Amino acid sequence: ENGDPLSIEALKDNLVLMLFAGHDTTYASLGSTLHYLSLYPEMHAELEKEAISFRDPLDFDELKNAPVMTAFLTEMWRMDPPVARAQRMLLNDVEFSGFNAKKGML
């Protein structure tokens, strides 16, 4: 915060945090993927068709532009985000930098 470098201990703590945060979101996404593929076998079939059409070796640009996979993942993450979201409700009216937020807003 004041421009000083992190201590070795703080650096270790941050690396462990990133490792576990990455693990949790990946784990949650894999679980959601398996859940929705089991519910929608027709989507599983479409994804399989698209995956079979990929070149070997797999090209990253082809993968990131795969329309069926992109649509599936986008919708899956919309319905079941891998990161929990917490909402807070304002208990009082607030004014900040010219923006007015009313009591009860989320």
Sequence and secondary structure as in RCSB ss.txt:
>XXXX:A:sequence
ENGDPLSIEALKDNLVLMLFAGHDTTYASLGSTLHYLSLYPEMHAELEKEAISFRDPLDFDELKNAPVMTAFLTE
MWRMDPPVARAQRMLLNDVEFSGFNAKKGML
>XXXX:A:secstr
  S    HHHHHHHHHHHHHHHHHHHHHHHHHHHHHHHH HHHHHHHHHHHHTS SS  HHHHHT HHHHHHHHH
HHHHS SS       SS EEETTEEE TT  
